Amino acid sequence: MLDWGTSITKSFEQAYNKIWGDDNSFLKPQAEMIVETVAVSPEHRGLGLGHSLMKAAFKRAREAGASSLGVMVIHGNSPAKALYEKYFEPFVTFHSAFFDDTFPGLTKYRANLNP
């Protein structure tokens, strides 16, 4: 889906395997469609724009025929976590130990779109 050529795909695979070995659980998508980035500028936070963005993402996913929608949050981003938990269910959590304590960890969320 990234439209990578064979050499880029192979290079990524080799680099990934060097770090993670056979454990591909971190990169495995939790949903058919993923929200990559959600951001509201600081001066506009608290106005409901995050909810509007979530509603637009769900609308877009349904229009595309996706059966599920996913998003992830880095641990420590409490406002994003609170927003996502209104729309999604936690799917999988990777604690900081998973990253040898070099990263705070993250939680992937998923929402099923089928009625």
C-alpha positions in Angstrom: 0.0 0.0 0.0 3.0 2.3 0.4 3.9 1.8 -3.2 7.5 1.0 -2.3 9.7 -0.6 -4.9 11.3 -4.0 -4.3 14.7 -2.6 -3.1 13.1 -0.2 -0.6 10.8 -2.9 0.7 13.8 -5.3 1.1 15.9 -2.6 2.8 13.1 -1.8 5.3 12.5 -5.5 6.0 16.2 -6.1 6.7 16.5 -3.1 9.0 13.3 -4.1 10.8 14.4 -7.7 11.3 17.8 -6.5 12.6 15.9 -4.6 15.4 12.8 -6.7 16.0 13.7 -10.1 14.6 10.5 -12.2 13.9 8.3 -10.0 16.2 6.2 -8.1 13.8 3.5 -7.3 16.3 4.4 -3.6 16.6 4.0 -2.9 12.8 0.9 -5.1 12.3 -2.0 -2.7 11.6 -4.8 -3.0 14.1 -7.5 -1.8 11.6 -8.2 -1.7 7.9 -7.8 2.1 7.8 -5.5 4.0 10.1 -5.6 7.6 11.2 -1.9 8.6 11.0 -1.9 12.1 12.6 -4.4 14.2 14.5 -3.4 17.7 15.6 -5.1 20.8 16.8 -3.0 23.9 17.3 -2.6 25.0 21.0 -4.6 28.2 20.6 -7.6 26.2 19.2 -7.7 23.3 21.7 -10.7 22.8 23.9 -13.1 23.9 21.1 -14.3 20.5 20.0 -12.1 20.4 16.9 -10.6 17.0 17.9 -14.1 15.6 18.0 -14.8 17.1 14.6 -11.6 15.5 13.2 -12.6 12.1 14.7 -16.1 12.3 13.1 -14.6 13.3 9.8 -12.2 10.3 10.0 -15.0 7.9 10.7 -17.0 9.4 7.8 -14.1 9.0 5.4 -13.4 5.4 6.5 -17.1 4.5 6.0 -17.1 6.2 2.6 -14.0 4.2 1.6 -15.8 1.0 2.7 -13.4 0.2 5.5 -14.6 -2.3 8.2 -12.4 -0.8 10.9 -10.6 2.4 11.8 -7.5 2.6 14.0 -5.3 5.2 15.7 -2.5 5.1 18.2 -1.3 7.4 21.0 2.1 7.7 22.6 2.0 7.3 26.4 2.0 10.6 28.1 -0.3 12.3 25.6 -3.3 12.4 28.0 -5.6 14.7 25.9 -5.3 12.5 22.8 -5.8 9.4 24.9 -9.0 10.9 26.4 -10.3 11.8 22.9 -9.5 8.4 21.3 -11.1 6.5 24.2 -14.4 8.2 23.4 -14.4 6.7 19.9 -12.1 3.6 20.0 -11.4 0.6 22.1 -7.8 -0.2 23.1 -6.4 -2.9 20.8 -2.9 -3.4 22.0 -0.4 -1.7 24.3 3.3 -1.6 24.0 4.9 -0.5 27.3 8.2 1.3 27.5 10.0 -2.0 28.3 9.0 -3.2 24.8 11.3 -0.4 23.5 14.0 -1.1 26.1 12.8 2.0 28.0 14.0 4.3 25.1 10.5 5.3 24.3 7.5 5.9 26.6 5.3 3.3 24.9 2.1 3.5 23.0 -1.4 2.1 22.7 -3.1 1.2 19.4 -6.9 1.7 19.3 -9.5 0.2 17.0 -13.1 0.9 16.1 -15.3 -1.6 14.2 -17.3 0.2 11.6 -19.8 -2.5 10.7 -23.2 -2.0 12.2 
